[in-house]
């Protein structure tokens, strides 16, 4: 597509500055991940090795795969509790997620008969454990591939643009002619597929299939998506940012592990970092859809002198 | 006007569906296991489901402000571990117990302050705080253990005139809530939950509303943790984990709106009883543990579908204008 010189329009390609500004949360997430990684290199000299980086990626892979799917659901507004119920009978998405999660878990239990299965196909074990390229096992490669696919999906396809539109405001998206419900269902399907892939990789990694082992990934995946700059309210976020969030979370974990922090301290540190990031991102809600999320009146109302300062009754 | 109507609306019609479901589930329990119909067994059931009812109440407080608290489970665990580590001073233990409830309540208020001041979705804030409280609980008590002296446990496991004390406690919490709901602070809580912007424009403090709701919720979680510790005579840093998501389900089944400002606490109590008794039901029905999750998930979907459908019809019949848009959009 070449822009004809005769067109009076300004260049369609946004400037670098505009692009950075538009993607500032992604940029911030990537920067935070890189800075934290560099800090970990300074703090722990033993980390300065290619092997450490590859093993970090190997470990991060499974959470990364889960987070790709969770991130797409979140961008589509699926976890946003303020979204009007799009499911026909009015079941809020989160509850449906909970219930469906229960069903899937049960199906797994039936398949494994409740006891951990020890025989996992060798092809899975190989994919998860053997080094395929430069010290990377199959897991991070799949993570990277899925991230690239998510980038393309979100930015280059109409489904991707629909996901952002629905996540930003489903009502407006509907009025704009987007099929809201199929779009949201698509995000759940994608998330289900990535979760299944992660489950298979985990199966290869631990060589045992257990139905509860996946539980441990749900909340960290949401945390990684948020660290990656996606808005939990939907409509904002990027696949690159989510990957950065996963990397960041795993860097923190490896740092706290090597510093010999107990499991307890590790959780406290991770929670604290998450809170800090939230505080740093908190200005965002004022920048976008000021009328729904924050309780500060929109621009016009705040400027009017008639608004009284909040006082107790 | 609308707020008044919500508060004073027809409770029977609002709570009808969930109490029908509750009667059905409880009744099915008795049909499948007739031996349950003895006063001793009914008492046992009530005691068994009581901590979960308290956690559902905790979740309800936060959901009334259109939030969601992923930290309730961690707070339960935290209170449980502190209880198991600090008791053992005779009569002074009553003061210690009150102090634990107050301290954990303050942690909740802090969370509410954070949510209100930074205007970050409660879902992610409480996710972060849940990591922190869980970590602290693990520091207090790395693994299940500790000790609750039987002299203290009896405050929660004993009976008063034949009624288990936990049931009395829940009744007291509900009475306190009913009083609060009619007070200015309670009205503010509902108003802020219903429409924070309108509440603020009417001169109500959104921040104080949040601190109150999250604080009360954390206090309920703490009470649940203490009760659990008393029941097991020990503390457990992971005891609250399974409560977190099921408390959300209980509140939703009980008619607490995810959009805030709507719903009755009595509904959440019924919702908690339904979920608690559902597990028993599957057990008595002889559903193999492999199918339990499937059946439980399916029944939850059915129940939520039924109660939501009833509620939407109710909203359409009784209110007009924005209420309809809110309930059906």
HADDOCK unambig.tbl for C-alpha pairs under 7 A between the chains (distance, minus, plus):
assign (segid A and resid 81 and name CA) (segid B and resid 258 and name CA) 6.38 0.50 0.50
assign (segid A and resid 82 and name CA) (segid B and resid 259 and name CA) 6.09 0.50 0.50
assign (segid A and resid 84 and name CA) (segid B and resid 329 and name CA) 5.46 0.50 0.50
assign (segid A and resid 85 and name CA) (segid B and resid 329 and name CA) 6.50 0.50 0.50
assign (segid A and resid 89 and name CA) (segid B and resid 305 and name CA) 6.29 0.50 0.50
assign (segid A and resid 89 and name CA) (segid B and resid 309 and name CA) 6.63 0.50 0.50
assign (segid A and resid 90 and name CA) (segid B and resid 308 and name CA) 6.59 0.50 0.50
assign (segid A and resid 91 and name CA) (segid B and resid 304 and name CA) 6.83 0.50 0.50
assign (segid A and resid 91 and name CA) (segid B and resid 305 and name CA) 6.37 0.50 0.50
assign (segid A and resid 95 and name CA) (segid B and resid 249 and name CA) 6.61 0.50 0.50
assign (segid A and resid 99 and name CA) (segid B and resid 297 and name CA) 4.45 0.50 0.50
assign (segid A and resid 99 and name CA) (segid B and resid 298 and name CA) 6.83 0.50 0.50
assign (segid A and resid 99 and name CA) (segid B and resid 300 and name CA) 6.47 0.50 0.50
assign (segid A and resid 99 and name CA) (segid B and resid 301 and name CA) 6.20 0.50 0.50
assign (segid A and resid 100 and name CA) (segid B and resid 297 and name CA) 6.41 0.50 0.50
assign (segid A and resid 102 and name CA) (segid B and resid 293 and name CA) 5.18 0.50 0.50
assign (segid A and resid 102 and name CA) (segid B and resid 294 and name CA) 6.00 0.50 0.50
assign (segid A and resid 102 and name CA) (segid B and resid 297 and name CA) 5.01 0.50 0.50
assign (segid A and resid 103 and name CA) (segid B and resid 293 and name CA) 5.82 0.50 0.50
assign (segid A and resid 103 and name CA) (segid B and resid 294 and name CA) 4.13 0.50 0.50
assign (segid A and resid 103 and name CA) (segid B and resid 297 and name CA) 5.42 0.50 0.50
assign (segid A and resid 103 and name CA) (segid B and resid 298 and name CA) 6.98 0.50 0.50
assign (segid A and resid 105 and name CA) (segid B and resid 293 and name CA) 6.54 0.50 0.50
assign (segid A and resid 106 and name CA) (segid B and resid 290 and name CA) 6.06 0.50 0.50
assign (segid A and resid 106 and name CA) (segid B and resid 291 and name CA) 5.74 0.50 0.50
assign (segid A and resid 106 and name CA) (segid B and resid 292 and name CA) 6.74 0.50 0.50
assign (segid A and resid 106 and name CA) (segid B and resid 293 and name CA) 4.59 0.50 0.50
assign (segid A and resid 106 and name CA) (segid B and resid 294 and name CA) 4.76 0.50 0.50
assign (segid A and resid 107 and name CA) (segid B and resid 294 and name CA) 6.79 0.50 0.50
assign (segid A and resid 109 and name CA) (segid B and resid 290 and name CA) 5.35 0.50 0.50
assign (segid A and resid 110 and name CA) (segid B and resid 290 and name CA) 5.24 0.50 0.50
assign (segid A and resid 110 and name CA) (segid B and resid 291 and name CA) 6.79 0.50 0.50
assign (segid A and resid 113 and name CA) (segid B and resid 290 and name CA) 6.68 0.50 0.50
assign (segid A and resid 114 and name CA) (segid B and resid 290 and name CA) 6.19 0.50 0.50
assign (segid A and resid 264 and name CA) (segid B and resid 135 and name CA) 4.03 0.50 0.50
assign (segid A and resid 264 and name CA) (segid B and resid 136 and name CA) 6.44 0.50 0.50
assign (segid A and resid 264 and name CA) (segid B and resid 138 and name CA) 5.31 0.50 0.50
assign (segid A and resid 264 and name CA) (segid B and resid 139 and name CA) 5.77 0.50 0.50
assign (segid A and resid 265 and name CA) (segid B and resid 135 and name CA) 6.06 0.50 0.50
assign (segid A and resid 267 and name CA) (segid B and resid 131 and name CA) 5.26 0.50 0.50
assign (segid A and resid 267 and name CA) (segid B and resid 132 and name CA) 5.93 0.50 0.50
assign (segid A and resid 267 and name CA) (segid B and resid 135 and name CA) 5.07 0.50 0.50
assign (segid A and resid 268 and name CA) (segid B and resid 131 and name CA) 6.01 0.50 0.50
assign (segid A and resid 268 and name CA) (segid B and resid 132 and name CA) 4.20 0.50 0.50
assign (segid A and resid 268 and name CA) (segid B and resid 135 and name CA) 5.17 0.50 0.50
assign (segid A and resid 271 and name CA) (segid B and resid 128 and name CA) 4.43 0.50 0.50
assign (segid A and resid 271 and name CA) (segid B and resid 129 and name CA) 6.01 0.50 0.50
assign (segid A and resid 271 and name CA) (segid B and resid 131 and name CA) 4.94 0.50 0.50
assign (segid A and resid 271 and name CA) (segid B and resid 132 and name CA) 5.15 0.50 0.50
assign (segid A and resid 272 and name CA) (segid B and resid 128 and name CA) 6.95 0.50 0.50
assign (segid A and resid 272 and name CA) (segid B and resid 132 and name CA) 6.92 0.50 0.50
assign (segid A and resid 274 and name CA) (segid B and resid 128 and name CA) 5.68 0.50 0.50
assign (segid A and resid 275 and name CA) (segid B and resid 125 and name CA) 6.65 0.50 0.50
assign (segid A and resid 275 and name CA) (segid B and resid 128 and name CA) 5.91 0.50 0.50
assign (segid A and resid 278 and name CA) (segid B and resid 120 and name CA) 6.98 0.50 0.50
assign (segid A and resid 279 and name CA) (segid B and resid 118 and name CA) 6.56 0.50 0.50
assign (segid A and resid 282 and name CA) (segid B and resid 118 and name CA) 5.64 0.50 0.50
assign (segid A and resid 282 and name CA) (segid B and resid 119 and name CA) 6.54 0.50 0.50
assign (segid A and resid 282 and name CA) (segid B and resid 120 and name CA) 5.81 0.50 0.50
assign (segid A and resid 294 and name CA) (segid B and resid 119 and name CA) 6.04 0.50 0.50
assign (segid A and resid 295 and name CA) (segid B and resid 196 and name CA) 5.11 0.50 0.50
assign (segid A and resid 295 and name CA) (segid B and resid 197 and name CA) 4.25 0.50 0.50
assign (segid A and resid 296 and name CA) (segid B and resid 197 and name CA) 6.11 0.50 0.50
assign (segid A and resid 297 and name CA) (segid B and resid 197 and name CA) 5.99 0.50 0.50
assign (segid A and resid 307 and name CA) (segid B and resid 201 and name CA) 6.37 0.50 0.50
assign (segid A and resid 308 and name CA) (segid B and resid 203 and name CA) 6.22 0.50 0.50
assign (segid A and resid 309 and name CA) (segid B and resid 203 and name CA) 6.44 0.50 0.50
assign (segid A and resid 310 and name CA) (segid B and resid 200 and name CA) 6.16 0.50 0.50
assign (segid A and resid 310 and name CA) (segid B and resid 203 and name CA) 4.39 0.50 0.50
assign (segid A and resid 310 and name CA) (segid B and resid 204 and name CA) 5.38 0.50 0.50
assign (segid A and resid 310 and name CA) (segid B and resid 205 and name CA) 5.13 0.50 0.50
assign (segid A and resid 311 and name CA) (segid B and resid 203 and name CA) 5.51 0.50 0.50
assign (segid A and resid 311 and name CA) (segid B and resid 204 and name CA) 5.77 0.50 0.50
assign (segid A and resid 311 and name CA) (segid B and resid 205 and name CA) 5.81 0.50 0.50
assign (segid A and resid 312 and name CA) (segid B and resid 204 and name CA) 5.82 0.50 0.50
assign (segid A and resid 312 and name CA) (segid B and resid 205 and name CA) 5.96 0.50 0.50
assign (segid A and resid 313 and name CA) (segid B and resid 184 and name CA) 6.66 0.50 0.50
assign (segid A and resid 313 and name CA) (segid B and resid 204 and name CA) 6.74 0.50 0.50
